[in-house]
Amino acid sequence: MKIVLIVQSVVTLIGGLLLQYFYAPQQALSFVAGSLTILTSCILLAVGFSLIFRKKLIALAIGIIVFKYAILGIIIFTLVKLSWFSPLWFSMGVASLILSAISFAVKEASREGKDNVV
């Protein structure tokens, strides 16, 4: 999970800086808002599930699932109302999770490859 958080942080920083340099600040802010939303979601999910696995609380798992998406919906609803918000670049920020997932998959595949070497 650490690799996902690290890669997502780097993608957020580099993407925000590149959009700030090459495009308008509104687009950079929208991208960073989308990336930070995903980064925050991943962090809270990791913390929540570590508590669930440690204490084996099913009610906590259900609460996390229900409240996570309710809070995420409120955040997105609030962002859409802002004048500087660009839905395209926010979506690109959310989609940046794909890069983090690919990096995690590559890391796990290389680790499994090392474990299976005879």
C-alpha positions as CSV (number, residue, x, y, z in Angstrom):
1,M,0.0,0.0,0.0
2,K,2.9,2.3,0.6
3,I,4.0,2.2,-3.0
4,V,0.5,3.3,-4.0
5,L,0.6,6.3,-1.7
6,I,4.1,7.3,-2.7
7,V,3.3,7.1,-6.4
8,Q,0.0,8.9,-6.0
9,S,1.8,11.7,-4.1
10,V,4.4,12.0,-6.8
11,V,1.8,12.0,-9.6
12,T,-0.2,14.7,-7.8
13,L,2.9,16.9,-7.3
14,I,4.3,16.5,-10.9
15,G,0.9,16.7,-12.5
16,G,0.0,19.8,-10.6
17,L,3.3,21.5,-11.4
18,L,3.1,20.6,-15.1
19,L,-0.5,21.8,-15.4
20,Q,0.4,25.0,-13.5
21,Y,3.3,25.6,-16.0
22,F,1.6,24.7,-19.3
23,Y,-2.1,25.4,-18.6
24,A,-4.2,27.7,-16.5
25,P,-4.1,27.5,-12.6
26,Q,-7.8,26.5,-12.6
27,Q,-6.9,23.3,-14.4
28,A,-4.0,22.6,-12.1
29,L,-6.2,23.1,-9.1
30,S,-8.9,20.8,-10.4
31,F,-6.3,18.1,-11.2
32,V,-4.7,18.4,-7.7
33,A,-8.2,18.3,-6.1
34,G,-9.0,15.1,-7.9
35,S,-5.6,13.5,-7.1
36,L,-5.8,14.6,-3.4
37,T,-9.3,13.2,-3.1
38,I,-8.0,9.8,-4.3
39,L,-4.9,10.1,-2.1
40,T,-7.0,10.9,1.0
41,S,-9.4,8.2,0.2
42,C,-6.6,5.6,0.0
43,I,-5.0,6.8,3.2
44,L,-8.3,6.7,5.1
45,L,-9.1,3.3,3.6
46,A,-5.7,1.9,4.7
47,V,-6.2,3.2,8.3
48,G,-9.8,2.0,8.4
49,F,-9.0,-1.5,7.2
50,S,-6.0,-1.8,9.5
51,L,-8.4,-1.1,12.4
52,I,-10.9,-3.6,11.0
53,F,-8.3,-6.4,10.6
54,R,-6.8,-5.7,14.0
55,K,-10.0,-5.6,16.0
56,K,-12.2,-7.7,13.6
57,L,-15.1,-5.3,13.8
58,I,-17.7,-5.9,11.0
59,A,-19.8,-2.9,12.0
60,L,-16.7,-0.6,11.5
61,A,-16.2,-2.0,8.0
62,I,-19.8,-1.3,7.0
63,G,-19.6,2.1,8.6
64,I,-16.4,2.9,6.6
65,I,-18.0,1.8,3.4
66,V,-21.2,3.8,3.9
67,F,-19.7,7.0,5.2
68,K,-16.7,7.0,2.8
69,Y,-18.9,7.3,-0.2
70,A,-21.3,9.7,1.5
71,I,-18.4,12.0,2.3
72,L,-16.9,11.6,-1.1
73,G,-20.2,12.6,-2.7
74,I,-20.4,15.7,-0.5
75,I,-16.8,16.7,-1.4
76,I,-17.5,16.3,-5.2
77,F,-20.8,18.1,-4.9
78,T,-19.1,21.0,-3.1
79,L,-16.3,21.1,-5.7
80,V,-18.6,21.2,-8.6
81,K,-20.2,24.5,-7.4
82,L,-16.8,26.3,-7.3
83,S,-16.1,28.8,-10.1
84,W,-12.5,27.5,-10.8
85,F,-13.5,23.8,-11.0
86,S,-12.9,22.0,-14.2
87,P,-14.6,18.5,-14.4
88,L,-12.3,17.2,-17.1
89,W,-9.1,17.9,-15.1
90,F,-10.7,16.7,-11.9
91,S,-11.5,13.4,-13.6
92,M,-7.9,13.2,-14.8
93,G,-6.8,13.6,-11.2
94,V,-9.1,10.8,-10.1
95,A,-7.9,8.7,-13.0
96,S,-4.3,9.2,-11.9
97,L,-4.9,6.3,-9.5
98,I,-4.4,4.0,-12.5
99,L,-0.7,4.9,-12.5
100,S,-0.4,4.0,-8.8
101,A,-2.3,0.8,-9.3
102,I,0.0,-0.1,-12.2
103,S,3.1,0.6,-10.2
104,F,1.8,-1.6,-7.4
105,A,1.0,-4.4,-9.8
106,V,4.5,-4.2,-11.3
107,K,6.1,-4.2,-7.9
108,E,4.1,-7.3,-6.8
109,A,4.8,-9.1,-10.1
110,S,8.5,-8.5,-9.7
111,R,8.4,-9.7,-6.1
112,E,6.5,-12.9,-7.1
113,G,9.0,-13.4,-9.9
114,K,11.9,-13.3,-7.4
115,D,10.1,-15.7,-5.1
116,N,9.5,-18.2,-7.8
117,V,13.1,-18.3,-9.1
118,V,14.6,-21.8,-8.7
